Amino acid sequence: MPEVSLSKALKLKNRQIKTVRALRDRILAHNRRVEGADTAFDIPAEYTRLLEETGKLAAIKCAITSANGAIQDSINRIAELRGHLAFLDTVPTMEGPEPNYGMSAPTRYTAQLKAGWMAEEKERLQNELDELQDRIDEYNASVKVLLPD
C-alpha cells in the first residue's frame, strides 16, 4: 500500500470518481447495439473493471475517512457554514416601496435583518470558513494515508 499525504489522497479520490463515472457512461452508451453491429468495447469486461474501480474508490474513501477523524469537527462546521451562507443569500433585505401590480398604491417593505448587517454577517462567517479551511489544508498536507494498491 502506498503512503501519501491526505491532500494527495483527496486528489486521487476525485480522479477515481472520474474513472468510475467514465466506465458507467461507457456501459450506458455502448451496452445496447444493433444486432450484428461491431462494438467498440467489451462491455462485460468493462463491467468487471467498473466493479474493481468502485471497490478501489470505496477503499480510498475509507482511508480518507479514517484519517479525517482529528478534523471531522472542522469539516462538518465548514459544510454547515457553506449551507448557512447559501441560505443568507436567499434572505430578502430590500426595503422601501414596491409596485403592487393590480393595486394603485405600492406596498412598503421593511427588513428585520438589514442589508448592512447581512453583509457583515456573511463576511464574518466567510472569515470563519476560511480559517477552518486553512486549518484543514495544513492538516491534509501533513497527515499520511495508506491507500490500497
Helices and strands as residue ranges (DSSP letters): E 3-5, H 6-30, H 43-67, G 68-71, H 72-88, E 96-98, E 107-109, H 115-142, E 144-146
